[in-house]
């Protein structure tokens, strides 16, 4: 299993795992479609995106690492969080219809 070597990305992935009770150490983030192994609901996904925005807003070094043009602007940070979750977020549970 390959290793992720950036502390900011590790912090984000650990938080993402924590949200679904997944063991970070057991997930191979280099495996094809690793993000399909767990799921969360839309509310949990939105809460995680808000967490990313707050984390990056407060952490200049993380912004510098994760953003091509790092700006401390909530609109830009929200866009990055949306893109991150779209590309790497857990699959989303479909809402039950009654």
Phi, psi and omega in degrees: 000130178286162185242136173279133187245018178246123185300328183285317177293320177300315180301316180295314181294323177296319178295319179299317178295316180303323183296336181241017181057038177264148178272109181308318184293341183264355183261130176268099184288358177257358177284144179300130177061033179304330184286354178270000184281345180221167178216158176220167178269172184300324179294317178296321178297314180296321179296320178295318178298321177297322178297316179301314180302312181296318180299313181289327178299322183269351187235096182299318181297320178295318176300315181298325181284319189268344185246139176294316177237085186295122177225142177270069184227120186301327179296315178293321179293323177296319178299316178297317179298317178300315181293319179299311182291324177299318183275325189231000181288157176300159176294150184262130176293138174285139179292140178289135177255141181242000000 
